[in-house]
Amino acid sequence: MPKTLSRAAIAAAVTAAALVAATYAPAGADPGEVIATETRPSGWHGMANGGSVVEYTTLDSAGVERPASGALFLPSGDAPATGWPIVAYDHGTSGSGVSCGGQADPDLAPIPANRAAEDRLIKRFVDQGFAVVAPDYLGLGRFDTGPHPYLEVRTEATATIDLIRAARAADPALSRTWSVVGTSQGGHAALSSAHVQASYAPELDFRGTVAIDAASDVEKVLPFIGPQVSGPAGSTIFLVSILAGLRGAHPELDVDSYLTPRGKELVDAGATQCIDEIVAATKGITATDMLARPLEPLRGPLAAYMALPTSGYDAPILLTMNVTDTIVPSPLHAALVAQFAANGVDYEVLPGTGPHGSVTPAQLDAIDAFLARVNAAPPQR
C-alpha cells in the first residue's frame, strides 16, 4: 500500500476488507452483543495463536447504543472445564480519531513502540492462561462515532465491560471470571471499570484491578489554567484531547467559548487525530495560547466527566506508580493514594523510578502474583 495514503484511508480499506470475512449477528443487539467477529492469523499482535477482532455494541456518554471494536486473544490448548479466566487490558492514550486505538487494527496504531510494549504485556497474560480482551474504546476503533471521549469514566468502563460480554458470546470457552489491567489512560479505564462492574455487569465474576501509572486527579488541575496560567510542559497534548472529548460528549457546555481561534483550530483538528499527530500539531503551544478564559466554570462538569471514584470498590487493587513519572506527576499519584487510604479502599502500591507507563521486572512479578492471588479460586462458568 503506498506510503502516501493517509491513516484514515488505510483504516477504511482495512475495515472494508475485514467486513468481507466477518461473521454477523442480528442488528439491534443489546450492549455487549456481537456485531461481527474476524479471526486473525499467527503473528497478529505478536501472538503465536493470532487472535480475533470483535465488533460489538456499547453505550456512549448519553447511554445511546454505539458500535465499538476490540481484540480477543486465547491461550494455547484446550480451555479448562470452568473456562478461560479473562483479563481485560485497557491501553494508554492514543488520540481521538478512528483507528487510533490499535487493537482491532494494530498496523494503524499511532506509536508502534507503545503498541509493541503493550502487546508484550498482553502476551504475558495469555501465556499465563488468561484469555485477554483489549478494547479500542469508543470512537478509537473501526467506527466513526465522533471524537473519542478521552478520560471519560463512563465510556471507558462500558467499552471494557461490553467487550467482555461480546467476547463471551463469541467464544463459549471464556468464563465469567475477569480481572482488569490498564496503563496510563488504561489505568484510569481499569479503575473506572472496576468501580461500576458490580452494578453494570452483575452477571460477571470480577476479581481485581491492576493500574499502571493511572491518569488521575487531572480534573483538579484543569480549572486553574487559562490565558494567564499554563499547565506543565507537554500538557497541551492532553488538554486538546480532553476538550475535544468533553465538547463531543457535552455540547451544552459550549467548550468553544473557552478557546482562542488557535485553540479551536487545535481542538477541531485533534478531534479526529491520533496522538502522534496531536503531538506534532501542539509543539510549542501552551494552554495560554489555546484558552480565551479560565476553565474554572467547567470544574463541576470536568469532575463528573473524568474524576476517578475514590471509594466504592469491592475487589483488590494494585497500583504501580513511577515517582519519576513526568506525564502523570507524582503529586497526582500521591493524591489518588491518599484518597484511597482515607476511604478504606483495598489497595496496595508498588513504586518505581522509570518513565511513565514502564514496569520493572519486580513490578511485573508483582502483577503476576496479584493476578494469581485474586484468581486463586477456580473461574466461574
ABEGO torsion letter per residue (X at the ends): XBAABBAAAAAAAAAAAAAAABBBBBBGBBBGBBABBBBBBBGBGGBAAEEBBBBBBBBBAAGBBBBBBBBBBBBBEBBBAAEBBBBBBBBBBAEABBGAAGAABAAABABAAAAAAAAAAAAAAAAAGBBBBBBAEBGABABBAEBBBBGBAAAAAAAAAAAAAAAAAABAABBABBBBBBBEAAAAAAAAAAAAAAAABAABBBAEBBBBGBBBGAAAAAAABEAABBBBBGAAAAAAAAAAAAAAABAAAGAAAABBAAAAAAAAAAAABBAAAAAAAABGBBAAAABABBAAAAAAAAAAAABBBABGBABBBBBBBBAABAABBAAAAAAAAAAAAAAGBBBBBBBBABBBGBBBAAAAAAAAAAAAAAAABBBBX
